[in-house]
Every structure is written in structure tokens, then in C-alpha cells.
Amino acid sequence: MFSLTRAMGDSLSPLRIRPLRLYLGGQAISVVGTWMQAAAQSWVVWELSHSTTMLGLVALLSTLPFWCSDPGRVSGQIDSIDGSS
């Protein structure tokens, strides 16, 4: 018979691997730090300018590196390595 405890145990079994636990813990701390930085940055911009336009500009500029990167270039290289293109 299907057991929820058994299913949970199977899905959490990768956490038995110590390096993975350390990696995931570090990633969790990093993400929280990123959120804190974004909140603090927006707060400082608001306190200095009281402008929604400046808040939007800061948000846009903080995501600009992600928008400018070209993931298509990487996938093109992978396709040429496989010989499929």
C-alpha cells in the first residue's frame, strides 16, 4: 500500500549526501542574501528620491546583465558539438 511517509522518504533521499546538503544550504543562504540586497537597494533609492521612476530604473538596471546575456549562443554551440546542426 502507498504510504505518504515512504514517498517523502524517497523524495528526500538525496539529502543524505553531505556535499549536496552543504551546496543546497549555501544556495539558500545566497538567495536570501540576494533578496535582502534587492530590498535594501530599493529602500535606499526610495528614501533618497521618493520616485517610482527611479525604483523602476534601478530594478531594470539590476536585471540588465540577465537580459543582455545570449543563451542562444550557448545552445548553438551545444548543437554544433552534437553534430545536429
N, C-alpha and C positions, 0 to 999 in steps of 0.2 A: 504494500500500500504506500502511496505517495505521502511523504512527510515534509512539512514546511521546514522543519529543523534540518533535515537531511539536505534539502535543496539549498538552504542558506549555508550549510557547512561546505557543500561542493562549490558554491559560487565564491566563497571567501577563502578557499584553499590556497590560492596564490599568495595570500598574505602570510603564509607560513615561511616564505622565503625572505630572510632578513634583508638582503640588499634591496629587494623590491619594497619592503616596508619603509626602509630608510629613504629611498627615492620618492615614494609617494608622500611621505611625511614632509620631506623637503619641498616638494612641489606644492603641497597645501600651504605651507608657511609662505612660500614665494607668492602664491596667488593672493593670499590675504595682504601681504605687503604691497602688492601692486594695487589692490583695491584701496588700501589706506592712502597710498601716494596720490591716486586719482582723486579721491575725496578731498584730501588736504590741498591739492593743487587747485581744484575748483573753488574751494572755500577761500583760499588766498586771493584768487582772481576776483571773486565776488566781493570780498571785503575791500579790495583796492579800487575796483572800478564800478561796482553795482550796475554792471552792464551784461544783459543776456547775450548780446552780440559777442562780447569778449569771451564769455563762457563757451559759446559755440565755437569760436575760433580756436580756443585752447583745446577743446575736445577734438576738433578736426586736425589740428597740428599734431596732437599726441597719437593719432591713428594714421597719420600720413605715411610713415615707413611701411605699414602693412598694405596700404593701398598702392604704393609705388612698387612694391616687390612684384615680380612676374613669375607666378608659379607655372605658367605655361611653358616657360623656358626649361624648367627642370623636367617636366613631363615629356617635353620634346626630346631631351637628352636620353631619358629612360627608353622611349620608343626606339630611338636610333640604336641604342645598345642592344635591345632585343632583336633588332633587325626587322621590326614590323612596319617601319615607315621608310 
